[in-house]
Amino acid sequence: GTQVTVEIHPKDSTPQLFKKFSFGKGPQRLPSLRGQDNRGFQRTEAPRAPGGKDLHAYPWDKSSLKSMPVDLQQFEKLDAYALQVDVKNSVEELVKALLKQARTDLEKVRAIWMWICHHIEYDVVGYHNKSQLSCKPIDVLQAGKSICEGYAGLFEQMCSIAGIQCLKLSGYSKGYGYKMGQTFTGDSDHAWNAVYLDGRWHLLDSTWGSGSVDDAFTKFTFRYNEFYFLTHPALFINNHFPDNSNWQLLKPTLTLKDFESNMLHSSNFYMLGLLGAHPETGVIHTENGKASVSVDCRSATLFMFKLKETEEHGLMTLKKHGMKLDIYPQKTGSHKLQIFAKPSKGSEELYSCVLEYRVECSSVDKAMHFPKELSQPVGPSWFTERHGFLRPSHPDPIIHTNDGRCSVTFTLGKDISVLTSLHCDHSSLAEDMGRRHIMQIHRGNQIELKIHLPHAGNFVLKIYAKKKSDPGNYDYVFNYLITCLNTEVKWPAFPQSYSKWAEDYEILEPLSGSLPANRNVQFKLKMHGVAKVLVQAENVYPLTLSRGYWEGTCNTSGCREVFVMVHENANHSFYSHVLKYKVETQ
C-alpha cells in the first residue's frame, strides 16, 4: 500500500527532470516514456535532436495550421478547468493541480499552455530593466509576469514535471519593433519552446499566445492567440528564426537571408483562412508608378487597405478566392502599405491587419489620381452578387469611354430598387446634377444604366440599393471608376423626371435634358397604363400611341421649359408632370 515515486534525470548533466512516476497499490504498467508501451524499465535519453520524422515540407502545403491533428472542441472542458486553477506557491503543486483533468501527453501540454497564456502577463517594465528581472520559473509564477525568457523557462519546467520532453529555444523574431525588410545581427531576441508529442517535435510560443503589447511598449493586454499552439513549422518560421536551424523542423531549412526578406504574415492572416500573398517579399518597388498585391483565401473575405494611413491612391477588387490591389502612390519615396481583412459573414467584426508591406516608389503616375469619392473595393464581385446585382456587363472596376458615353447592365435580384449617382473632383457636378447624368432603364429583371459624362476626367459611379418592400434608406453597395480622356466631351444632363415617371418607362428621344430653341423636336417615349400624353411648350402638343410608343413633335419657340404630362385616366381632367426639359437660350 505504499506510494513510490521515481524520478528520472539525464546522466552526467545538470539535474533536469524528465519523467516522474507514481505507483500506488496493485499491479500497474509503467506509464509510457515515448508514446510506446514499455513493458520493462528503460533509460530515458536526453531530448533527442530533431531528425527526419520531425520535419515538415517548406513552403507550407496549405493544409493545416497545426503540426498535428488537434480538435479544439475536445479541449473545451480541459481549457475551462485549466483557466480556473489557482496555485501560485510552487510549480510542482501547480502542475499537479493542472494534471488532474489531463490524461494524454497532448492534454497535459494543453493544460500547461492554457494556464500560462491566461495567467502570466508580459512584463513591459522588466523588459526595459532586465537587471532587476528574474526569469526563474518560481519567480515568474509568483510575480505572475515575465518576458519571453521567463515564459519559455516556466513552460519547460512545467512540462518536465509532467513528464513531457520540452526544450527552451532561442532565436530572432519578427515581433515588437520589427521593421519591414530589416536585417538581424547580434544576440537572439526571443525565446519559445519545442515539445515532444506523438513521436515528433512540435513548436509553440506561450509569450505570443498570451496577448500583445501596445505600440509604445508600455501596456500589455491579455488577448489569447490559439495560432501559436503547436503551429505548423512552415508557418512558425514566418516570424521565428531559431539559433540552431535544426529547430526550424523544416525541409529544406531557410537561411537568415530568406527569413529577413520573406513577407511577414500576422497570425490573423492564417486564422482568417487566408492562404498566401503575392509578392512574397516585404518590400515592393513600383514599376512606372504602380505596385500590385494579391491575396488568396479559402472563402469569401472582405478586405481594405491603407497606404500611409489613408485609403487613397489604390484600386482594390474582390475576387471569389481573394483580392487584387493596384496602388499608385502620388509621391516618390517609402510608403507603408497595410492590408486588413475580416470574414464576410461577420459584418459586426472589426477588420484585422493581416499584411504589411513597404512600397518604394521611384516615379509617380499622375494620370492615376483617383477621385476622393472612390470607395474600396471597386467594381462588381461576389459581394455585389449577394446584394442582387448579377451578370454585370462590365466585370472590371474601370470603365473607359472615348466619347463620354457608356452603358452598364445587370440582371437584378427580386424586389430591388436602385439609386445611382455620379461624382467627380473639382467639378461643378452638384449631387442632384450627378444623378441627372445617369438614366435607369428597366426591362423585366434587367437594369441598364446609361451614363453621359458632362466633361472629360475621372468619375465615380456609385450604386445604392434597397428592397422595394423596405421603407428605409438605400444602402451603398459598390462603385465603378469611369475615365474619359477626350476633352471635346460635353454631354448635357438627361431630362428631369418626377415621381410619376414609372421605373419601366423609357425615353428614346430626346435624351438630352436641354432642347434647342425655336426648333421642332421629335418625341418618342415608351409608357404604359396612361390614357393621354401631352408635351407642354408655348403651346400644348398631344403625342399619339403607335406600336407601344408615344410619338409626336413639339416646337420650342417662345418658352424656357418643356414639360411632358400624362393623363392616367381618360375620365379625369387631371394631368401629372413626368418629365421636364430646359430650352437653351439663343
Salt bridges, closest charged atoms under 4 A:
GLU7 OE1 - HIS9 NE2 3.26
GLU7 OE2 - LYS20 NZ 3.88
ASP37 OD2 - ARG29 NH1 2.55
GLU45 OE2 - ARG34 NH2 2.33
ASP54 OD2 - ARG48 NH1 2.85
ASP79 OD2 - ARG110 NH2 2.88
ASP105 OD1 - LYS108 NZ 3.84
GLU107 OE2 - ARG103 NH2 3.66
GLU149 OE2 - LYS168 NZ 2.84
ASP205 OD2 - HIS190 NE2 2.66
ASP205 OD2 - HIS240 NE2 2.68
GLU226 OE2 - LYS66 NZ 2.69
GLU226 OE1 - ARG110 NH2 3.05
ASP296 OD2 - HIS278 NE2 3.58
GLU309 OE2 - LYS336 NZ 4.00
GLU312 OE1 - HIS313 NE2 3.64
ASP326 OD2 - LYS290 NZ 3.93
ASP326 OD1 - LYS324 NZ 2.91
GLU360 OE2 - ARG358 NE 2.83
ASP403 OD2 - ARG405 NE 3.24
GLU431 OE2 - ARG435 NH2 3.00
GLU448 OE1 - ARG443 NH1 3.11
GLU448 OE2 - LYS450 NZ 3.23
GLU503 OE1 - HIS442 ND1 3.70
GLU503 OE1 - LYS468 NZ 3.39
ASP504 OD1 - HIS528 NE2 3.14
GLU506 OE2 - ARG443 NH2 3.17
GLU561 OE2 - LYS580 NZ 3.38
GLU568 OE2 - LYS500 NZ 3.54
